[in-house]
């Protein structure tokens, strides 16, 4: 698993877990959502190499 895929998976897990907290534990739910946002930003910061570039005209 790449670093980008790992960050996206971590964000999805944090979001899913934040939905399971009751009203008493709602503060930690927001912490999980903040962690998910940070993981998504880390994932988007990673450069994604173009795949199969030669199919669209060859030279670039």
PyMOL commands that set and color helices and strands:
alter all, ss='L'
color gray80, all
select helices_A, chain A and resi 3-18+26-45+53-56
alter helices_A, ss='H'
color red, helices_A
deselect
rebuild
show_as cartoon
